[in-house]
Amino acid sequence: MSYHDTGWVKFAPDPRMTAWIEAAKPAAIRVAQDPDMQRDWLRCGGTWFVGVNALPNLTDGSVSGVPLAGQAVDFVHEYIKPEPILWDSAQVSVCYEGYPQPWEGESDAALAFRRNRDAAHVDGLHGEGQPRRRFLREFHQFLLGIALTDSPAKAAPFVIWEGSHKIVQRAFSEALAPYPVAQWPEVDLTDVNMATRREIFETCPRVELPLKTGEAYVIHRHALHGVAPWEMGLKGPIEGRMIAYFRPADESKMQQWVDAD
């Protein structure tokens, strides 16, 4: 099975990625322990530091002069985006023992979805308003996740529904087809998103993808994914289960975002 079949591919540690992690990890720890950052990003009763775009990397992905490199990055350039990538500031996502706890203002239904369905979502869909409606505001090209700490397999692992990217691509392309591309961010995709998730839950295998330090995965931009709860009683690293996520977006390629590949 290939990346285009499953929607994901995983890579073992390699020296180039290890060098980047050695530069990025101290910066990520400083971010996650900064009181101001915690005020902005600590969620779920203190069990999840969201840390969106919090890593101080440059647009070439480097940290402290160490380039973002390795097998996973080579794969992205060879199979997804051959041209130069303008790397976003990586998310520093940290889960702690007990994840997820209730989030202030979170409904019982939302908490149950987080616990029972791993808060499954497609990147780029933003929830807005009350009641929440979903709009495609960001056009990510892929997701690259890099483990910065060693964590047990059941310490809030990443979850993907294999093959879900094909269902999402079909459903979203049909929903957006009647509209000019420039209007896509204003199209309400709430209902199609919910129907698509139901189909995926019924037909696609749910796969957990735990990472050890140095391992990385590349996830298809259309894949339904989330984070599983931290297994009760399980101990993890003092820094938490820490993963750096890159999600480069390109608003100039909105049409390409919805295409099958």
Order of alpha helices (4+ residues) and beta strands (2+ residues): alpha-beta-alpha-alpha-beta-beta-alpha-beta-alpha-beta-beta-beta-beta-alpha-alpha-beta-beta-beta-beta-alpha
